[in-house]
Structures are given as C-alpha cells and as structure tokens.
Amino acid sequence: MTDNRNTILAVILSGLVLIAWQYFYNVPQMEKQRAQQQTQAELQKPTPQASPSANPSTTQPGSTPAPSTAQPVSAGPVISREAAIEGSPRIKINTPTLSGSISLKGARIDDLSLEKYRETVDPKSPPIVLFSPSQTAAPYYAEFGWVPGTGVTVRMPDATTVWQQEGSGTLTPTTPVTLKYDNGEGLTFRRTIAIDDRYLFTIKDEVTNTGSAPVTLYPFALISRHGTPQVSGYYILHEGLIGYLGDQGLQEYSYKKIDDAKTVNFNVTDGWLGITDKYWASALLPETTAKLQARFSSNLVGTTRTYQTDYLQDPQTLAIGGTISNNARLFAGAKEAGVVGINFPLVGFGGYNKELGLNHFDLLIDWGWFYFITKPMFLALDWFYRLFGNFGVSILLVTVLVKLLFFPLANKSYASMAKMKSIQPQLAALKERYPDDRVKQQQEMMEIYKKEKINPIAGCLPVALQIPVFFSLYKVLFVTIEMRHAPFFGWIKDLSAPDPTNLFNLFGLLHFDPTQIPVFGHYLWLGIWPIIMGITMWFQMKLNPTPPDPTQKMIFDWMPLIFTFMLAGFPAGLVIYWAWNNLLSVLQQSYIMRRNGVKVELFDNLKATFTPKKAT
C-alpha cells in the first residue's frame, strides 16, 4: 500500500509540475510572442487616431477639482517619435543615466531614454526609451501643475500652453532650468526643474498673483500612458499601476484589473504612486507629509486605452500680491536596487527609499511574497558580484554558501539514504520471504527501519531544501535589472535569458529555428546548459538507492529528461545553478556514503543502465 501510495503521489506531483510549467511559463511565452507580432503589424499601419492629452484645467462646477483623465485635443496620424520631438520647442536633458528633453508646450517631461541600458546585449543597440510625446505610437509622460478651485475662471496653463525658459541651457545634475508662463490676467507661473545623476526629478512650482482678486489653486501631478503596453505576462511579476498609499499599503493594479475597475480613489498621507514595467518605472513622489487625493484610472479615448496615476493636494489660496509654491518629485528610470532602495536588516541598501524617507519605495521592485528569501538571495549575489564582477560566478558561490548553510541537515538526509542503500539486501530478502503478502512485507520493512534508525522520507529533504532556494533565485533572475544582460562565460551573454544554443539545429550549424515549427515547436528548445543540468540530475538519481517499485523506478528514470526539457526555456542563470547544485550534491552524497561504509555505486549503476539484462 505504501509503494502504491508513493507511486500515485509521485505521478500527481510530476503532473502538477508539468501543468504548472505549461500554464505559468509556456503559455504566457507563446501569448507574449503572438502579441508582439500583432503589435508590430499594427504599428506598420499608419491609421489615424486621436492623440490623447491630459487636460487638468477641466473641472465640473460645484465639485472637487481633480486632474482629469486623458482628453483628445487633436486628431491625426501617428507620427514617429523623432518627428514629434522636433515638432515642439524643447529643453535638453543630459545626465550620466538619462537623455531626452522637456517640451515647452505643456511643460511636460515626455522624452526620456536610459543611457545605461540597451535593447539587446549589443552595446551599440539603441538605448531603452521610457517616455515618448503625444501623437507617437506609445505616448508616456509626466505632467505637473495647478487645478483651479470651483468658480475660478482665470486662464490656466494646460497641455497646449507654450512656456518660456528663463535663461538658456540644458538640464543637467548641476544646472536646473526654470520655465515661466504669464496668463495675462495677473497670474505668473514659474516652474524650476532639477535632476540628480540618477533618475530623480525635483519640481518646484510657484504662482504669483498681481491681479485684483485672490485665487484658490490645487497642486497636482500625473503620469499618463496611452495604449496598453506589452507585458511579460507572468504570474510572479506585477506590471501596471502601483503605489504604496499610506495606511492602505501596497496597491497593485494590472492593466486588465484597472480596465475592469475604471477608477480607484485613495485619500491618504505619506504615499507614492506610478506605473511599473518589468525593469523600468515612473513614480510620483510627493512630500511624505502631503495629504493626497490619489487615483488610478483607465479610460477609452477614441480607440485608445489610456492609463493614469495622479494625485491632487490640498488647496492653497493665493492672495493679491502673494506667492504660493509646491514641491513635487518624479522617479523615471531603471529599477536598480541600489538606487530604489532595498529594506533588509543590517545589509539593505538605502537608495531613494531612505534618502527621501519614502514609504516602502523598495516595493517598486517586485520581491514577491517570499521577500525574506529573495532579498537576501539578491544581496548575496550582489556582494559576490562586487568582488568578482560576474553574476554567473556569484551564482556558483552563493550555491556553495547555501550548501554550507544546510550542510548539517543535508548530512542527516544523505546519511539516512546511505543506510537505506546498505539495507537493500535485507529488503530484497523480505520480498523473497513473503512474495504474496505485501502487508507482512511492509510490517517487516518498518521494523528494519526502526532497528536501523532510518527515516524513509529523509531522501526528500535535499529536494525540499532546494525548492525555496530555486524559486528565490528564479525570482531574482527574473525581476532584477542587475541580472538583465549580465554575461557568464562563453555563449551565455544574458543570465536572465534562456541558453541561446539548441540541440535541434546542431547548436547553430543548421540555420533554422526549430521553435517556430507549428504545434510542437516550443518544445524543441534544448541548449547546452539544460543538457548539462539533465546529465548532473541523472547522475544524482543514479547515486540514490533504486526504488523497489517498478513504477517508481520508471518515474525517477524519466524525471531528469522531463526536467531537462522543462527548464530549457528558463533563464540560463537558473539552469547553471541547478546543474552546479546537482554536482555539489553528488560529491557531498558520495563523501557521506563512504564515511558510512556504503559503497558508492554511481558508475556501476550508470554502466548497468547501458548493459542489457541477461535472460534468466
């Protein structure tokens, strides 16, 4: 009964692993590729569409004003990003990490590229584009300003307003810029924009009243994105609208979720909010003491879906002859752990999270539910990287460190497995003594286990210990930008991407892509490192005692092959970890078996696999 139960359990677990892999990895990968193909096809069609634009000056009489959602201000064909940038007066942005420009029309920050990051592993490939102006294929920008109070009819700067630069020059970490707009009705607006050498904009807005009546104004800030962006589509990663909003905590809305909800409002203090991709993000970082009417929203403008995060602060009354001001901040860049910050006792990074006293800004990086494992995993990898300059080497060293950490538990497990191997003759004798009485076999077997002080399930412990480490490393490789385009040695140029080689085209000798074959092509992805991993796993299986049940033996014999294909599309860094861990486990287990007086029959078992059994 125990053998049957174990067999059923093994079959169920193997099936669940395969189903989970298919559902959470393979299907999203196929959908992502299909969506990318559709997007490329759509972008090649120059169809006219509305060009949405935020219009924060539009409010309803008698209601609390708020930054409005995107409104169409003009219609026309989608134009290139370069044409849109050249079509309006601009102030250049030049820092070690960012390049781009600020549009004087609307005073928007709508042109940003990340100079440290490229589209491919080729250092000559184009830099990653974060923000783009309206009328392009994918507008994405940040906007700041004032919303008039109820009954205020003075002219306010909006998306069509052309501001003037006071003085001249480029926005750099040492040279802020100041913009000015005079509405001709007694209000003068000034905006001073500064930037650091990383990804932080600081915006100071001032309004002076030389008119004949006081005015009530509400400070606002927004991030707007037009069109639903392509996402990685994985369950373990959040992409979409995000914020940590006071006592309401972390709020995450995927694009689909906010499409269903339409609008979500929050009244909070000490919050931040924005839009995140896998590796990049933009976030509004108001003063931590500011009271916010914050909002996530999704709207359909014409045929274009628009997404917006915005906030409105408490009103300020601008007296005649007086001046009011407001400070705002914008993060727009790569989600580097050292820049964003990472909270962890003793060894965490401060970053903006600590420097600005922000409320859990480190959660802009999706560390997941098991952050208490993923964060130290990343910190260990990063520490070794700083020593050796290679994240692949870091993975190997962290694996050794984990092995040492769990060495006592693994020793007990392997010692129990060694004893299991030593009593195999006794177990075989039981089958001969009670060939037709399985109940008696089980009773006698348990007596032997008790006498020899053997835990029959101890062999599962090494695998059980490996699972959380495996998933934490997978999470780190998948979500942290530090792993993006991080090379190892040889043909591995990106540890966060699958091994680029493939057995089915003879590792590049045949010039075709087997994965494009219809129906089963996505299974034909088998690189060199997955093959190495499968071989090391097979060695580890052959080192263990042979399961007495034939069905169990068959399952364990096929498991290395199943895992080889299953992990072939996973990040190369993860496959390298698994292969290295298997090799260390084989060495550790062999040592413990010898120390317990048990013969290591690895090579005998490997030889027996290829030796045909003699007929009896």
Summary of the structure (lengths in Angstrom):
residues: 616
radius of gyration: 30.6
end to end distance: 28.7
largest distance: 111.0
contacts: 1972
relative contact order: 0.09
helix: 40%
strand: 26%
